[in-house]
Amino acid sequence: MSLSRRQTVAALAALPVAGAAARPAAAEQDAAAAPRTLYIAGDSTAAQKYAPAAPETGWGMALPFFLTPHLGVSNHAVNGRSSKSFLDEGRLGPILAAIRPGDLLLVQFGHNDQKSEDPARHTEPWTTYREHLLRYVSGARDRGARPVLLTSVERRRFDAAGRAVTSHGEYPAAVRALAAEHGVPLVDVQAASLAEWQRLGPEGSKAYFNWLEPGESPNYPDGRRDNTHFRPLGAIEVARTVARGLLAERVLRPRDVRRLDDEVPAGRITWSPA
């Protein structure tokens, strides 16, 4: 039986178009693709350290140990910066110029935002701190990248009874609220690190921070009592926490991470010349 021209046109219109069917599948595949680079915007707790500062170590230096080789880390964290001063110095611009769709932007500030005596760095947790963090979030999203907010890693601080205590006031709560309000993945490093310092206790935790005896390091001949910055063991454990959090938030997939439950020797950390 022959078809009329009208019937033929109708029959053809009902057939699926191969290209149209393929486009949604390709888009879904692109959306699920692993990020190529993890950018870090943050302060000294994450920053790259150099030979004159050794054994001080930022957790960003250890993060590659927990990522598979197809992922890179571009660490833009800088000592002494707050969410405000990092922006005011133009440090977000180079990140946004380089970041690509599928990349991640990890944002962790708070230590220096607390410094009320310094107007160049100080922010208020529920107003200006949130406003500055949103600029990182919107900047990444505008470029098709995915922002991730991190609460500040906790300092080493214990009360008289040996209980680990918090030191960041309302800043972690402000980050949590901002992430929930704007649908941003959150890695709660503050809560996880506080629990880890409690597990280690006042003495055990010293090995994770830049506590040094006189003569132990040529860079610190008189010793060091630093309860904020890490030695390799501490940086490795915080980086492990970050990697686990990224996996839990599903911004990384199981194939993107490694060694989450394995010991990583402190000797794996190296410091480049200044």
matplotlib code that plots the C-alpha trace (Angstrom):
import matplotlib.pyplot as plt

x = [0.0, 1.5, 1.5, 0.2, 2.6, 0.9, 1.2, 4.8, 5.6, 3.8, 5.6, 9.0, 8.1, 7.4, 10.8, 13.5, 16.2, 19.6, 21.4, 18.7, 18.7, 22.5, 22.7, 21.1, 23.2, 26.4, 25.4, 24.8, 28.1, 29.9, 28.2, 29.3, 32.9, 35.6, 37.0, 40.4, 41.9, 41.1, 41.9, 42.4, 41.7, 42.7, 45.1, 48.4, 46.8, 46.4, 49.2, 52.4, 55.4, 59.0, 62.3, 63.0, 59.7, 60.1, 58.8, 55.7, 53.3, 50.0, 47.3, 47.1, 50.6, 49.3, 46.0, 47.5, 48.4, 44.6, 43.7, 44.2, 46.7, 44.1, 43.3, 45.6, 45.8, 46.4, 47.1, 46.6, 46.3, 48.5, 49.7, 47.9, 44.9, 41.3, 38.3, 38.5, 42.2, 42.5, 39.9, 41.2, 44.7, 43.2, 44.1, 40.8, 41.2, 43.9, 42.0, 38.8, 40.9, 42.3, 39.4, 37.3, 34.0, 34.3, 37.0, 36.5, 37.2, 37.9, 37.4, 38.6, 39.0, 38.3, 41.5, 42.4, 38.8, 38.7, 41.4, 39.2, 42.2, 43.1, 40.5, 42.3, 41.4, 38.6, 35.1, 31.9, 30.8, 27.1, 27.5, 30.7, 32.3, 29.3, 29.2, 32.9, 32.5, 29.6, 32.0, 34.1, 30.9, 29.4, 32.8, 33.2, 29.7, 29.8, 32.6, 30.9, 33.2, 31.9, 32.6, 33.1, 33.1, 35.3, 35.0, 38.3, 40.5, 40.6, 43.5, 45.2, 43.5, 42.5, 40.9, 42.1, 40.4, 42.1, 39.1, 39.7, 37.8, 36.8, 38.5, 36.7, 33.6, 30.6, 32.6, 32.1, 28.4, 28.2, 29.9, 27.5, 24.5, 25.7, 26.4, 22.9, 21.2, 23.0, 23.3, 27.1, 28.8, 30.3, 33.3, 33.1, 36.9, 36.4, 34.2, 36.3, 39.6, 38.2, 37.3, 40.7, 42.5, 40.3, 41.2, 44.9, 44.8, 47.0, 50.2, 49.5, 48.3, 51.7, 53.2, 50.6, 51.4, 54.6, 55.8, 59.5, 62.1, 65.2, 67.7, 65.2, 65.1, 67.7, 64.9, 63.7, 66.9, 65.1, 62.2, 58.5, 55.2, 52.7, 49.1, 47.8, 50.2, 51.0, 53.9, 53.6, 51.5, 48.9, 48.8, 48.4, 45.5, 43.7, 44.1, 42.7, 39.7, 39.2, 39.4, 36.9, 34.5, 34.7, 33.8, 31.0, 29.6, 29.8, 31.9, 34.5, 33.8, 35.4, 37.6, 38.9, 40.4, 42.9, 44.7, 41.8, 42.5, 46.2, 49.1, 50.9, 54.5, 55.4, 58.6, 56.5, 56.2, 58.9, 59.6, 60.7, 63.3, 61.9]
y = [0.0, 3.4, 6.3, 9.8, 12.7, 13.9, 10.4, 10.2, 13.5, 12.6, 9.3, 10.9, 13.5, 10.8, 9.2, 10.1, 12.3, 10.8, 14.0, 15.4, 12.1, 12.2, 15.8, 15.2, 12.1, 14.0, 16.9, 14.4, 12.8, 16.2, 17.1, 13.9, 14.3, 14.4, 17.8, 18.4, 20.8, 21.7, 25.3, 26.4, 29.9, 30.2, 31.2, 29.9, 26.7, 25.5, 27.4, 26.1, 26.4, 26.7, 25.4, 28.3, 27.5, 23.7, 21.7, 24.0, 22.5, 23.6, 21.0, 21.9, 20.5, 17.1, 17.0, 15.4, 12.3, 11.5, 12.3, 10.1, 11.4, 12.7, 15.5, 18.4, 20.9, 24.6, 26.0, 29.8, 30.0, 32.7, 33.3, 35.9, 36.4, 36.7, 36.4, 40.2, 40.8, 37.9, 39.7, 43.2, 42.1, 40.8, 37.1, 35.7, 37.1, 34.8, 31.8, 32.8, 33.5, 29.9, 27.9, 25.8, 24.1, 20.9, 22.3, 22.9, 26.0, 25.1, 28.2, 28.2, 31.5, 32.5, 32.6, 36.1, 37.3, 37.2, 39.9, 42.8, 45.0, 44.9, 46.6, 45.3, 41.7, 41.8, 40.7, 40.1, 36.5, 37.1, 40.0, 41.0, 37.5, 35.9, 38.7, 38.1, 34.3, 34.7, 36.4, 33.2, 31.2, 33.3, 33.7, 29.9, 29.3, 32.0, 30.0, 26.6, 25.5, 24.2, 26.0, 24.2, 25.9, 24.7, 25.7, 26.7, 24.0, 24.2, 25.4, 23.3, 24.6, 22.6, 23.6, 22.7, 19.4, 18.4, 18.9, 20.4, 23.7, 25.8, 29.0, 30.5, 31.9, 32.3, 32.0, 28.2, 28.5, 31.3, 29.2, 26.3, 28.5, 30.1, 26.7, 25.5, 28.7, 28.7, 25.0, 25.0, 21.7, 22.0, 20.2, 20.8, 20.7, 22.6, 19.9, 17.0, 18.6, 19.4, 15.8, 14.6, 16.9, 15.6, 12.1, 12.8, 14.9, 17.8, 15.9, 13.7, 16.7, 18.5, 16.1, 17.5, 21.1, 23.1, 22.4, 22.1, 21.7, 24.0, 22.6, 20.3, 22.3, 24.7, 27.0, 27.4, 27.1, 28.3, 26.0, 26.7, 26.6, 27.0, 25.9, 27.0, 25.8, 22.1, 19.8, 17.1, 14.7, 17.4, 18.6, 15.1, 14.4, 17.6, 16.9, 13.4, 15.1, 17.4, 14.5, 12.5, 15.5, 16.0, 12.4, 12.5, 15.6, 13.8, 16.5, 13.8, 10.2, 7.0, 6.8, 10.3, 9.5, 7.1, 6.2, 7.6, 4.8, 4.3, 5.7, 8.4, 8.8, 12.3, 11.9, 12.3, 16.0, 18.1, 21.9, 23.7, 26.5, 29.9]
z = [0.0, -1.0, 1.5, 0.6, 0.9, 4.0, 5.6, 4.7, 6.3, 9.4, 9.7, 9.3, 11.9, 14.4, 14.0, 16.6, 15.4, 16.1, 16.8, 19.1, 21.1, 21.4, 22.7, 26.1, 26.7, 25.8, 28.1, 30.9, 30.3, 30.3, 33.6, 35.2, 33.9, 36.6, 37.3, 35.8, 38.3, 41.9, 42.7, 46.3, 47.5, 51.2, 53.9, 55.4, 56.7, 53.1, 51.4, 49.7, 52.0, 50.9, 52.2, 54.7, 56.5, 56.7, 58.4, 58.3, 55.8, 54.2, 53.7, 50.0, 49.6, 50.7, 48.8, 45.7, 47.7, 47.9, 44.3, 41.3, 38.7, 36.2, 38.7, 39.3, 42.2, 41.7, 45.1, 45.3, 49.1, 50.6, 54.1, 56.1, 53.8, 54.6, 52.4, 52.0, 51.5, 49.0, 46.8, 47.4, 46.3, 43.0, 43.8, 42.7, 39.2, 38.0, 39.3, 37.4, 34.3, 34.3, 35.7, 33.3, 33.3, 35.4, 37.6, 41.4, 43.5, 47.1, 49.3, 53.0, 54.9, 58.5, 60.5, 59.4, 58.9, 62.7, 63.2, 64.2, 64.8, 61.1, 58.8, 55.7, 56.7, 59.1, 58.2, 60.2, 60.0, 59.2, 56.9, 55.1, 55.5, 53.7, 51.1, 50.2, 50.1, 47.7, 45.2, 45.0, 44.6, 41.8, 40.1, 39.8, 38.8, 36.1, 34.5, 34.7, 37.6, 40.9, 44.1, 47.4, 50.7, 53.6, 57.2, 58.7, 60.1, 63.8, 65.8, 68.5, 71.6, 74.8, 78.1, 81.5, 81.4, 78.1, 75.9, 72.4, 72.1, 69.2, 68.2, 65.2, 66.8, 64.5, 61.2, 60.7, 61.4, 58.8, 56.2, 56.9, 56.6, 53.4, 51.8, 52.7, 51.5, 48.1, 47.4, 47.6, 48.6, 52.1, 53.6, 57.4, 58.1, 61.4, 62.9, 61.6, 62.8, 66.2, 66.6, 65.5, 67.9, 70.7, 69.7, 69.7, 73.0, 74.1, 73.8, 70.8, 68.7, 69.0, 66.4, 63.9, 64.5, 64.0, 67.6, 67.6, 70.3, 70.2, 67.7, 66.1, 62.9, 61.5, 60.4, 64.0, 66.2, 69.3, 68.7, 67.9, 69.6, 66.7, 67.3, 63.9, 61.3, 60.6, 60.3, 57.6, 59.7, 60.4, 56.8, 55.5, 57.9, 57.0, 53.3, 53.9, 55.6, 52.6, 50.1, 52.1, 52.3, 48.6, 48.0, 50.6, 48.8, 45.5, 43.9, 43.5, 42.5, 44.0, 41.0, 41.7, 45.1, 46.6, 49.9, 52.0, 54.6, 54.0, 55.9, 54.0, 55.4, 56.5, 54.4, 51.2, 51.8, 50.1, 50.2, 47.1, 47.3, 48.2]

ax = plt.figure().add_subplot(projection="3d")
ax.plot(x, y, z, "-o")
ax.set_aspect("equal")
plt.show()
